[in-house]
Amino acid sequence: MKKKLSFGIALAGLLAISGCSDKNETASTAGDSVNPDDVTVLRFSHFMPATDEINKQVFEPWAKKVAEDSNGRLKVEIYPSATLSKPGATYDATAKGTVDIGMQAHGYTAGRFPLSQIVELPGISNTAKRQTCILHKLYDDGVIASEYEDTHLLYMIGTGPGALHTIDKPIRTPADMKGMRIRQPSAVASHIIEAVGASPVGMPAPDTYTALQRGVIDGLSFAWQPVRAFRLDDLVNTHTNIPFYSAALVVTMNKDKYESLPDDLKKVIDDNSGKEMAAKAAKVFDTANAEIMAEARAKGDVMIEVPDPLNDPNWSGPLIEGSQKYLDEVSATGLDAQGVYEKVKAASAACKV
């Protein structure tokens, strides 16, 4: 049964959808009777569109639950579409306190999460749920926890395996990619794109539509969910389902802001964070990925399947080469990339569902 929204919330949602407002405000009805001086406002910045299912089905319900559990003493204001912080600077903005809560893709800031990004490598995960499980297991075991010490981590979300999307350009083997300009979301994907002879082009997800439309890029690497989120399904019509990388997102909170809360409000944040919350978000990604892929099939898009590229005679070489190049690059900074890679594979086996 659907709950009735208050007029204020409904109006905020309509404004966000119509483009008249870049902020979604979520608060419990109990908050109406709370002394304004007792309300702590948390500004939540992310780059997904306001109408996207991740915002509507994950972030908005999360914000509402936090408000309800705090009896209106916590109020989360959501700023979608990178209106409050740039996509590649949101984690640092959260660490500095420019925003209170932020969501960013790990790969948007090169070298910022080198060990966490090992989870992106091919062969590690095949669903958002599994990738999310791997990330949280590694964090809980202390393998990657040091990369988030300057903030209060809330949860991480796998987005599912990436694919290649183009306009009228089938990619069946690596040879088909030679000379192409492919949008890449991270260093992991970049090394693999280079290994097949294409040119990786880095850019945030919101910029991909215009870049593809204007011919700045010839194709892009994306999980299926953002294909619809950023309206790319209006342009692309040829897809290669090859899980050659899997991007992930981190949702985190400014440490000082968290520490400034009384213990009961910290508990509200903690009770709505962690791997259980992450698993709910991952389910939304997996469902959306499957639905959007099915929609592409239904409209007659060209679909090329490479389900097991590490054992494919054409693809295995470049993928292994690109993966090792990334590990070597991380090792050169003094980190035990190879050792972490073994722990990542062990976590993958433990998270297999």
ABEGO torsion letter per residue (X at the ends): XBBBBBAAAAAAAAAAAAGABABBBBBBAAAAABBAAABBBBBBBBABBAABAAAAAAAAAAAAAAAAAAGGABBBBBBBGGAABBAAAAAAAAAAGABABBBBBAAABBGABAAAAAAABBGABABAAAAAAAAAAAAAAGAAAAAAAABBBABBBBAEBBBBBBBGBBBABAAAABGBBBBBABAAAAAAAAAAGBBBBBBBAAAAAAAAAAGABABBBBBAAAAAAAGAAAABABBBBBBABBBBBBBBBBAAAAAABBAAAAAAAAAABEAAAAAAAAAAAAAAAAAAAAAAAAAGBBBBBBABAAABAAAAAAAAAAAAAAAAAAAAAGBBAAAAAAAAAAAAAAABX
